[in-house]
Amino acid sequence: MSDEPTDEEVVRTAAEAAEGVVFAHYDQSAVTDLDVTVTFEEGVLDVDVYLNAPDDPDPDEVAREAAETAGEAVDELFAA
């Protein structure tokens, strides 16, 4: 049995981290649409964040930060 996290744990960790970044910047009621898509196949993580929210802060920047943070959270998961 491997000590590495399951694919499901990886996806959940990444999605939760991305959502955490978004909601650290915006009230939940201010977010019109949020779609976090995470795939983890054959050791490759893909995180896509679509965010429709007010222009301050820039939603594109927040989405980018959310995706980067998701990757960092998964790196920490594997390092644990």
Residue pairs with C-beta under 8 A, 6 or more apart in sequence:
4 78
5 13
5 77
5 78
7 40
7 41
9 77
10 38
10 40
10 45
10 74
10 77
11 38
11 39
11 40
13 70
13 73
13 74
13 77
14 38
14 40
14 45
14 47
14 70
14 71
14 73
14 74
15 36
15 38
15 70
16 73
17 66
17 69
17 70
17 72
17 73
17 74
18 36
18 38
18 47
18 49
18 66
18 67
18 69
18 70
19 34
19 36
19 66
20 69
21 62
21 65
21 66
21 69
22 31
22 34
22 49
22 51
22 53
22 62
22 63
22 66
23 31
25 53
25 57
25 62
26 53
26 54
26 62
30 53
30 54
31 51
31 52
31 53
32 52
32 53
33 50
33 51
33 52
34 49
34 50
34 51
34 52
34 53
35 48
35 49
35 50
35 51
36 47
36 48
36 49
36 50
36 66
36 70
37 46
37 47
37 48
37 49
37 50
38 45
38 46
38 47
38 48
38 70
39 45
39 46
40 46
40 74
45 70
45 71
45 74
47 66
47 67
47 70
47 71
48 67
49 63
49 64
49 66
49 67
49 70
50 63
51 59
51 60
51 62
51 63
51 66
52 59
53 59
53 62
